[in-house]
Amino acid sequence: MITYDRLFIAGSWVEPSDAELLDIVSPHDRSVIGRAAQAHPADVNRAVSAARESFEAGVWRLTPPAERIALLRRLNVLREERAEEIARLVSRERGSAGWFTRAAQQGLTRQANAYLKAAEEFGWEETLAPSDAAAPARSVVRREPVGVVAAVIPWNSPFSSATTKLFPALAAGNSVVLKVSPANSLSMGLLAELLERTGLPEGVISVLPADRETSEYLVSHAEVDKIAFTGSTRAGRRIASIAGEHLKRVSLELGGKSAAIILPDADLQRAVAGVKFASLLNNGQSCVAQRRILAPRSRYAEVVAALKEMVESLGVGDPDHPDTFIGPMIRPDQQQRVRDHIRLGVEEGARLVTGGPQVPAGLEQGNDVTPTVLADVDNAMRVAQEEIFGPVLVVIAYDDEDDAVRIANDSAYGLSGGVWSRDEEHALAVARRIRTGTVTVNGASISFDGPFGGFKASGIGREFGAVGLGTYTEYKTITV
């Protein structure tokens, strides 16, 4: 049993405004694995006030970038030292299979290092040569921090989402209030411990687990200058409206319903092995998951058979078991949502190839669902258009390459996607035609150096690398 009965505000552990602790429940067996204090508006006021005071005093924003980078590098090292502990805790708390939470720790190192490299090479201050000889003034262009950042992250990938926002926001010199999901109160409590040991100045960072109402209070707060949000498109629209009303800077990384295009010449064995990870990572609870599988009619039956074999081979259940590939959904309501979508798909006319809405035998005590493949899906069906957020693959047939691109782009979302072909240059040409922020070819990993984000309802703005770092800065031009 892990207990966090205090909140991490302004760099210190303090008594919460409400002493009642929230039970943190295991998705695997619904047992209580910990308890944690939750933030309320009074705690938000305290965190934002401290952030504003620290920012105006310049205790962090006026620190040279090299010193800020050094402290963030220390944070990365501290996290690496407890990587195995973090992986186990996240598996218990969120239900993610151990293979994924351990692999995620390696990804966090690459993610953090990419931000640190970008910060080291960033043009914090540059002098522009005059373009007009008759007016030989020179311009000094500075990149300065935005101010107080409200970083709001979801439950499905807490350490990755926190790293995505904390590293660029802090590297740029901002003060940050990190609002985390109540479901991640334990793992984010551990993150707060690491931040405490990092040695950031007082007031610069707070970590607040809180519900949606308190989250809305935070993003609406008059002293918040920028909102950085990852979560559902529905919540993102609400946050965008708040940001517009108050003229706050905002970046939104939202939902997705990504397509994986298997071209006729693809190595099917390699493609299906890649889809296993690209589509079903993190129990299928990932915004970048490629859950619409587009297959050529000439190989459609072959693709469906291969996906059926792959999905039926997956271990389902206890996240701690070494043979488990798919763990439980985060909550009972999410489990029910996935099961309802499977039923809906069949009602819409999809063919149930494997899986189904039933709970896996022997796992009735948790939030598990049966990994499912639905074939003969029309892209207009709700199961092809709505983000299900679970281990459900829909297989859609296409006639030719133009048809495949049309189907891939026929979505309200535009976050991610994939192309599979033996001809890499041909796959790259197809990838250029897909209207999404990120496309992988033949299972390549998403780059942490390049910008990441979505088109259409998948968000506004970009994260990762130098572009992501720049979203936490404002330009200032000084003419001499």
N, C-alpha and C positions, 0 to 999 in steps of 0.2 A: 504494500500500500504506500503510495507516494502522496504527500500532502504539501501543497503550497497555500498557506493560510495568509500570506501577505502578497502585495502587488509590487512589481518592480517599476517604480516611478522616479524619473529624473536621476537614475543611476543608483538608487538605494531601494531596499525592501521596506515597505511602509504598511501600516495597518490600512485595510480597505474601508471605504465608507459603509459597507454592509458586510458584517462578519459571517454571513451565511455562506457555506461552501457548496460548490456544485459537485455532485458525484460524476466521475468520469468512468464511463461504462465501456467494457471491452466489446467490440463488434463480433468477436469470435463466440463468446458464450454469455454475453450480457451480464457478466459479473462486474462489480465495482472494483476498479484497479487503482483509483486514486481520488483525491478531492482537492479542489482548488478555489481560491477566491476569484470573484468576478468583478469587473469594473462597472461602475455606474457613472452617470453624468458628473457627480462631484469629483470622482477620481480623474475623469477626463479633464475637467477644469484644472485640476492640480498639475497634471502632466503637460497640458498645453501651455499653462502659465509658466512652468519651469522651462519649457522649450523656448518660448518667446523670450524669456529673460536671458537665457543662455545665448540665444542668437543675437539679440541686441547688444549684449555685453561683448560679443566677439570672441568668447572663450574657445570656440571651435572654428567658426568661419574665418577668423583671422590667423588661425594656425597654418603654417606653410603646408602646401599640398603634400610634400615629401613626408612630413611628420604625421599627417592624417593617414597616408598610405601605410606607414610603418605600423600604426596601431591596428589598422584593418588586417594587415598581414599577421599580426599577433592573434587577432580573433580567429583567423583561418587556422592557424596552428593549434590553438586551444580546441577548436572544434575537431580537428583531425585526431587529436589525442584521445578524444572520447567518442570516436566514430562508431565503434562497435556497440557501445552503450546507447548511443543515439538511435542506431538502426534497430536495436531490440525494442527500445521504448516506443518508437514510432510504429513498429509492427503491432505491439500490444494495444496501443492507443487508437490506431487508425485502421488496423486489420490488413495492412499491406503485407504481402508475402516477403519473407526474409531476404530472398534473392534480390528483390527490388530495393528494399531499404538499404541493403549493404552496397549495391551498385550505385545507389543515389549518393552515398557518401563520397565516392570517387568523382561523381559528377559535380558535387558541390565544390570540390577542390579545383576542378577545371573552371567552373563558373566563377569562383572568387578570383582565381589567378587571371582570368581574362579581364575582369574589371580592374584589377590592380595594374595590369599591363596598360590598359587603356588610360588609366589615371596618370601613370608615369609619362605617357606620351602625349597627354592632352594639352591643347593650346590654351592654358589658363590665361595667358596674356600675350598678345601679339601686336606688333607695330606694323601698320599698313603704310606702304610708300605712297606719297601723293600722286594722284593721277593727272593733276593739272599743274603745269609748271608755273602758271600765272598765280596760283594760290597754293604755295608750297607748304600748306599745313600738313602735319602728320597726325594720324589717328592711332590711338592706343585702344585696342579692343580687349576687354576683359570678360571672362566668364566667371560670374559670381553666383553664390548659392541663392536659391529661390527664397528660403526662409524656413518656416515651420512646415514640415511634411507630415501629413496623415497617411501612413502606409497601411492599407487594409488588405489582408491576405485570406485565402480560403483554407479549408480543412484538408484538402486532398494532397497537398505537397508542401507542408509548412516550412521546412528548412530551405527548400529550393526557392519558394516564394519570398521568404524573408531575405535570403541572400540576394535575390534579384532586385530587391528594393533598398535594403540597408546599405549594401556596399556602394552603389553609386550615389545614394543620397548623402551618406556620411562622407564619402570621398570628396564630394563637392562642397562640403562645409555646412550642410543643413543640420538642423535639429529635428529629431524624428520621434513621432508617437506611432509605434507599431501596434495595430489592432489585430488580434488573432482570434481564430474561432474558439469558442468554449471547448469544442471537442479536442483541441490541441493544447489545452492548458498545461499538461504535464511536460510535453516536449518543448513547448515554448517557455516554460519555466526553466528548463535546462538551458535553453538559449540565453535567457536572462542572466543565469549564473555565469555563462561565458562572457557576456557583455560586461558584467560587473568586474570580472577579472581582467578585462582588456585594458581598463584604465582611461576610458573616455571622460572628459570633464563633466562635472555635475550639471544636470539639466538637459544634456544633449540627447539622451535616449530613454524611452519608456516602453514597456511591453505590457499591453493590456488585453487579457482575454475578456470578451464582452459579447453580448447579444446584438441583434440587428438594430434594435432601438437605440442602444448606446453608440453603436457604430454610426448611425445617422446623426446623432448628436455631435459626434466627433467631426465628421466631414462638413457639417454645417457650422462649426465653430468659427466665430469671427476672426480668431487669431491664427487660423490655419491658412497657409498660403498655397499649398499644393496638395492635391489628392492623388495618390498612386494606388490603384485598385486592381486586384485580380479576383475574378469571380464570375457569377452568372451574368448573361446579357441583360436579364430583367433588372437585376440590381445595378448593373452598369448604367442603364438608362436613367434610373433614379439618381444616381450619383452625378451623372452628366448634367441633369437638370439643376441639381443643387450647385454644382460648380458654375454653371452658366448664370444662375441668379446672383451669385456672390462674386463672379469674375475670378474664381480661383483657377489656377493652372490644374490640369487634370490629365492623367494617362490611364487608359483602361485596357486591360488584357482580359478578354471575355471568352465566351463559349466557342465551340467548334463542332462541325460534323464533317470531318475530313474524308477525302476519297483517296484510295490507293488504286491507281490505274495499272493493271497488269496487261502489258502490251502483248500482241500475239507471239512475239519471238522470245518472251521472257523465259528464263530458267524457272520453271514452276516450283521445283523443290526449294530453290533458294528464295523465291518470292514468298511462299507460304511460311517458310522458317522466319523470314523477316517480318511478315504480317503478324506472326505470333507476338512479337515484341512491340511493333509499331501500333498495333490495334488493341492489345490486351494488357499493356503495362499498367501497373498500379491497380490491378483488379478491373481494368477498363474505366477507372475513374480518373481520367486525364483529359484535359481540354484538347491536347494535340493528337489524341488517338485517332487512327485512320480506320473508322468503322464501316465506311461504305466501300465495299470491294467491287471494283468495276472490272468485269471479265469479258473478253471477246466472245461473241456467240460461237465462233469456231472451236473454242476450248472451254465453253461454259461448264459443261458436265464434268470435265476434268478438274477445273478449278474448284467447283463445289465439292467434289469427292475428296480432293486434297485438303480443303479447309475442314471438312467433317472429320477426317482422320486426325488432323492436328488438334482440333478442339477436344475431341474425345480422349486424347492422350494426356490432357492437362490434369495435374493434381489439383484438387479443390479442397479447401478446409482450413485447418489450423495454420495461421501465418508462420508459426515457429517451426513447423515441420519441414525438413529439407526437401521433400518431394512436392510441396505445395507451390503451384504457380499462380493460382487465383485464390485470394482470400475473400473474406466477407465484405459486404457493403458497409459503409460507415455507420448507418443507422437503420432501424426497422422501416422507417418511411421511405428511405432510398431503396431498400430491398424491395418493398412493395411497388415502388415506381417502376423499377426494372421489370419485375414480373408482369405488371400491367401492360407495359409496352410490348412484351413478347406476345401476350394474348391479343393485343391490338393488332400487331403485325399479321397474325394468323387470320383475324377477323377481316383485315383489309385485303386478304388474298395471298399473302406470302406463304410459301411452303416451308414447314418446319423440318429442317434437315436433321438437326440434332439439338438436344437440350430441351428447353421448354420452361413454362412458368413454375413448375414444381420446385420445391426446395430440395436440394440434394439429400439423399437418404443418409441418415445418421448425423445430419448437421442442423437439425430443427431448432437447436438451442441458440443459434446465432443468426447472423444477417446474410447468410450465404444465398447465392442464386446459382442456377445451373448455366454454365457457359453455353451459348446458343448460336446457331447459324440459321438464318432465314434466307431462303433462295426465292427466285422468281419475283423479286421485289421491283416495283416501279418506283422511280425516283420521286414521284409525287406523293407516295405514301408517307404518313406521319413518321413511321419508323425510319424512313430515309431522310427526313427533314428535321426531326427534333433530336436534340442532344439527350441521349438516354443515360449516359454516364454509368455504364456497366458493361459486362462482357458479352455483348450482343453484336454479332456481325451480320450485316445485310449484304447480299450479293446481287449486283445489278448487271444485266447484260447490256453490251453496246454493239453497234453495227460496225463502225469504223472509227478511226482515230478522231475525226471531227466530232463524232457522236460522243466519244468518251470524254473529250474536253468539255463539250456542252453539258453533259451530265455532271461532271465534277464541279463546274461553275454554277450549276443550277441549285443554289443553296443560299440561304440568308447569311450563312457564315463564310468566313474566308481566313481561317487561322493556319491550317497546315495541310499537308497532302504528300503523296508519294507516287513515283513512277518506277515501274520495273521493266527492264529490257536488257537483252544481251548487248545491244548497241548503246553505249553510254551517251554518245553525242546525240543520237536520236532521242533518247530519254530526256536529255537536257533541253532539246528543242520543244518537246511536249511540256516539260516543266515550266518553260517560259510562258506558256499559254494559260496556265492555271492561275486563277484570280485568288491567290492566298498569300499570306505574308511569308510563309515558309514552305518549301517543297524539298523533299529528300529523294535522291536517286539511288535505287538499288540498296536501300536500307542504311544509307549514310546517317551518322548522328547529326542532330541539329548543332550548328556551330554556336559557341558562346561568344565568339568575337564579332559575328555579324548581327545586325539588328533583328529582333524578334517581336512579332506582334501580328495583328490581324487586319484584313480588309472587312468592309461591310459591318455586319453586326458582331464581328469578332473583336472589335475594339478600336481605340484611338491611340496613336503614338506607338513608340517602339522601346523595347528594353534590350539589354545585353550590350557589351562592348562600349565603344566610344559614343555611339549614337544614344544608347541608353543612359550613359553618364551625362550627356549633354541635356537631357530632359529635366535634370535637376539643377540646371543653371539658368541664369538670365544674362543676356548680353548687356554690356555697358561700353559705350564709346566715349573716349576722352580725346578731344581735339586740342592739339598743342600748336 
